[in-house]
Amino acid sequence: MRCSKTLYNWDQQNTDDDKKQSLYEMIAQDKEIVKVILLLTGSIQGTKNKINDFISKFHKFEWLWKKSISKSIKDFAKGS
């Protein structure tokens, strides 16, 4: 919502900057819009948390993509 602080409503080009009404003011006054934005923020955060939990399950296999394949094969062939 912060990006809308510098966006002004239509037909205010002849109005002084300190008297112009920004979209932020209009959006922040509407309780339904604020409620929906808060719900969306919460659901996005919840999804982000679930994704991070899912990704963390693969940390035990990170050696597969972090180590050199050729070095791992040589070490395995040596018997270590």
N, C-alpha and C positions, 0 to 999 in steps of 0.2 A: 504494500500500500504506500510505502514511502516514496516510490517513484512517481506517484500521482500528485505529490506536493507542488511540483513545478508545472503541472499541466492545469490549464485553466479552462473553465466552461466556455462554451461558444459565445460569440458576439460580445467580447469584453475588450476588444483591441483599443478602444478609445477611453477605457477606464484606467485610472492610476493603478500602479502595481500593488500598492498597499490596500486597495479597495477591491481588487479582483478576488473572486471566489474560486479556489482551486477544486479540482475533482476530489482531492483528499478530504477536504472539509465536507463535501457533499456525501461522500461514501462513509466517512466516519460517523456522520449523524444518523445514518440509516441502520437501525439495530438489526434488522434482518440480514443485511449484507455483512455486518461485522460478525454476526453469529455464524453465518455460512463460512466466512473466511477462517474463523477459529476452528470450526469443525473440519474444514479441509486441512488446516495446518496440523491438527491432531491426527488425522488419518494418514497424512504423509509421514509424520514422525513415527507412527505405529508401523507403517510399511517399511520404513527405513530400519527400524529396530529388528523387525522380522528378517529382513534381508541380511543384516549384519550377523544375526544368530545363525542363519543358514550358511553364510560364507565361513563363519568361524569353524564349522564342522570339517572344512577342508584344510585347515592349518596343519593337521598331522601329515598331510601329503605334500606339503610345500617343498619338501626336498626334491620332489620329482621335477619341478620346474625351476628350482633355484640352482641346483647343482648341474655341472657339465655332464651331458649324457655320455660323451666319449670317455671321460675320466671315470664315471661310475661303472661303465662297462669294463674298462681296464682293471679297476679295483676288484670287480666281481670275478673277472677271469683269473686274477692273481689268487683268489680265494679269501680275500679279506671282507 
